[in-house]
Amino acid sequence: MEDNKISGRFRKNIQIGSEVEVVQKNHQRSGELTEGFVKRILTNSPNHPHGIKVQLETGEVGRVKNVLL
């Protein structure tokens, strides 16, 4: 499974509807990942060192750690 992941630090890797793993703000210390599908991309810059911030279809917001293929 580890081979089927793309870095979430680059906006070009993320599209609306992509399946991703994100870290929510309240889980940054533990690193707990939440899986879901991208509803909105909230970061405007082409890259971000901690991951592109997105809103999932569930309404949760977090920074993308991995884009799942």
C-alpha positions in Angstrom: 0.0 0.0 0.0 2.9 2.3 0.8 3.9 2.5 -3.0 0.4 3.8 -4.0 0.8 7.2 -2.3 1.7 10.6 -3.6 2.9 13.5 -1.5 0.2 16.0 -0.4 2.6 18.9 -0.3 2.0 19.9 -3.9 -1.4 21.3 -5.1 -0.9 19.8 -8.6 -1.2 16.3 -7.0 -4.7 17.0 -5.6 -8.0 17.2 -7.4 -11.6 17.6 -6.3 -12.8 14.0 -5.6 -9.3 12.6 -4.9 -9.1 10.1 -2.1 -6.6 11.5 0.5 -5.3 11.0 4.0 -5.3 14.3 6.0 -4.1 15.4 9.5 -6.7 17.6 11.2 -5.4 20.4 13.4 -6.4 18.7 16.6 -4.5 15.6 15.6 -1.2 17.2 14.6 0.6 16.1 17.7 -0.5 12.4 17.4 -0.3 12.4 13.6 -3.6 10.6 13.4 -4.7 10.4 9.7 -8.3 10.8 8.5 -9.2 9.3 5.1 -11.7 10.9 2.8 -12.5 12.5 -0.5 -11.6 16.2 -1.4 -14.6 18.6 -1.6 -12.6 21.8 -1.7 -8.9 22.8 -1.9 -8.3 25.6 0.6 -4.6 26.4 0.0 -4.0 28.7 -2.9 -0.2 28.4 -3.2 1.3 25.7 -5.4 3.0 23.9 -2.5 3.1 23.9 1.3 5.7 22.2 3.6 3.0 20.7 5.9 0.6 19.7 3.2 -2.1 21.4 1.1 -5.2 22.3 3.3 -8.4 20.7 2.0 -12.0 20.2 3.1 -13.3 16.7 2.9 -16.8 15.7 1.7 -17.6 15.1 5.4 -16.8 18.7 6.2 -13.6 18.0 8.0 -10.6 20.2 7.3 -7.0 19.1 7.3 -3.6 19.1 5.6 -3.1 16.4 3.0 -0.3 13.9 3.9 -0.9 11.4 1.2 -2.9 11.2 -2.0 -4.2 7.6 -2.4 -4.2 5.9 -5.8 
